[in-house]
Amino acid sequence: MPASPYNVFTRAPRGAGIRVALGCVLAVLGTVGCEPSPSLEPSVVLVVIDTLRADHLGAYGYDKPTSPRLDALAREGARFANARATSSWTLPSVASMLTGLYPAAHGAERNDAALSTAAETLPEAFRDAGYLTAAISANPAFVTPLQGFAQGFDEFTVKRGRASEYPRPQLGTATPSDPRLQSMVEVATGEEITASALAWVAGHDHAPAPYFLYVHYVDPHAGYFPPPEYATRFGVAEDDPIRGDAQWPLLLSFKAPADPRDTAKLVQLYDAEIAYTDAQVGGLIDGIRARTKRPLYFIVLSDHGEEFDDHGGIQHGRTLYDELLRVPLLVVGPGVAPGTVVEAPVSLVSLWPTLADLVGLRPPPRPDGASFAALARGAKPERAQNLFADLEARFPDDGLVHRRAVMNDTWKLLMGPTRAVPQLFDMLVDQKEKAEAYEPGARQMLRTVLNVHETVSRQARRIEREREQRERPKPLQ
């Protein structure tokens, strides 16, 4: 691996065993569109849009024009109306997607954490099935090989820098203490990520194997610096200082601005970033479809949402309310009926079991979630599932305490050691979690479920650490 993680990680080529398929026919003057051949194994494109809350997309009821391309994609396949992330920030959430484990089990819960090298991951399952595997990440802080996320990928590229004509302003005097957060001002644009992903596809469209491509966009993440035309389109004046460095003191306080007008402007800039990213994801999908003959699965989701004074805060990674946990989840591909809307709650921890069902991979060894592939195909849920979320203190000095949540199709319980009585919400009548419900039976039942879940998860993690220590090579005497 190169000395810098912000480069390209490349695994040695695999040997025999790759399944053979015909590539697309290219026209003399360019690439012509490819009709998918049902006899070929499908390729899979997983698109993660960092910091995208579900209720800011048109397909989820938003009244601003943020997402025409994603809305159209939702009509092509299954839209999950109540998908939840496993945490309210990137590292533990992405780790759950790639391992099929909740944060308490995989252990990647703090800023300096990483997956164990012994962890089994979704890209490893794809690679074992003969797939080419590649990742292109615009998150230089928490989606890199440093977090153990290169496991199973033949190539892992982390892009940095704003090579476009609208550079992000620098942090100025409002600098986060953690250098990884400082790096978030140097991320690649959606255009650069789309171009890199399409270049990778172009270099592998004649390969005799299907591929699994992970593409991570980060534009909606704070700070919010959309291209100028998008900021103007969403109503922020061209000379407004909040389009520049003036937003950093507001964002880095993690508290809602004192002036509601500032919050409204941040929302406008956030929406502009979403609209820009929506266009880039649309270009990615068009470009891949134009040159890929294989059937394709597109899975589009987010790792967590974003708060704008919903509960007194700003940004994310501080609470487990639904503006941070409820994320978009779209599944499009063979066998998925167009226009399917799944109301049943599902967790992103179930991504690996679901893809195992859809394309024929081995499932995770100890999955924490059940596959939602049947729901994507139109089946009715057999029973309500309990979903979990976890938020450990990220920094030694951030003053946060451990927060936990359990939720289903009716109730949500939030627990933290600073409250003697957990918060209970009736999600059928109070999806914005504004008024606590008083149902002692439901509260006690969910509290028991949550405690059992945490005990089992941490016990599994402890057993895994002990196994790693036993298998670790002993130093020569």
HELIX and SHEET records of a PDB file:
HELIX    1   1 ALA A   54  HIS A   56  5                                   3    
HELIX    2   2 GLY A   58  TYR A   60  5                                   3    
HELIX    3   3 PRO A   68  GLU A   76  1                                   9    
HELIX    4   4 THR A   90  THR A   99  1                                  10    
HELIX    5   5 PRO A  103  HIS A  106  1                                   4    
HELIX    6   6 LEU A  122  ASP A  128  1                                   7    
HELIX    7   7 PRO A  145  GLN A  147  5                                   3    
HELIX    8   8 PRO A  179  GLN A  182  1                                   4    
HELIX    9   9 SER A  183  GLU A  186  5                                   4    
HELIX   10  10 GLY A  190  HIS A  204  1                                  15    
HELIX   11  11 PRO A  228  ARG A  233  1                                   6    
HELIX   12  12 PRO A  241  ARG A  243  5                                   3    
HELIX   13  13 GLN A  247  LEU A  252  1                                   6    
HELIX   14  14 PRO A  260  ARG A  291  1                                  32    
HELIX   15  15 ASP A  322  LEU A  325  1                                   4    
HELIX   16  16 LEU A  348  SER A  350  5                                   3    
HELIX   17  17 LEU A  351  VAL A  359  1                                   9    
HELIX   18  18 ALA A  373  ALA A  376  1                                   4    
HELIX   19  19 PRO A  440  GLU A  471  1                                  32    
SHEET    1   A 9 VAL A   8  THR A  10  0                                        
SHEET    2   A 9 GLU A 155  VAL A 158 -1                                        
SHEET    3   A 9 LEU A 132  SER A 137  1                                        
SHEET    4   A 9 TYR A 211  TYR A 217  1                                        
SHEET    5   A 9 SER A  43  ILE A  49  1                                        
SHEET    6   A 9 LEU A 296  LEU A 301  1                                        
SHEET    7   A 9 LEU A 329  VAL A 332 -1                                        
SHEET    8   A 9 ALA A  78  PHE A  80 -1                                        
SHEET    9   A 9 THR A 340  VAL A 342  1                                        
SHEET    1   B 2 LEU A  26  ALA A  27  0                                        
SHEET    2   B 2 GLY A  30  THR A  31 -1                                        
SHEET    1   C 3 ARG A 326  VAL A 327  0                                        
SHEET    2   C 3 ALA A  83  ARG A  84 -1                                        
SHEET    3   C 3 VAL A 346  SER A 347  1                                        
SHEET    1   D 2 GLU A 307  PHE A 308  0                                        
SHEET    2   D 2 ILE A 314  GLN A 315 -1                                        
SHEET    1   E 4 LEU A 387  LEU A 391  0                                        
SHEET    2   E 4 ARG A 403  MET A 407 -1                                        
SHEET    3   E 4 TRP A 411  MET A 415 -1                                        
SHEET    4   E 4 GLN A 423  ASP A 426 -1                                        
END                                                                             
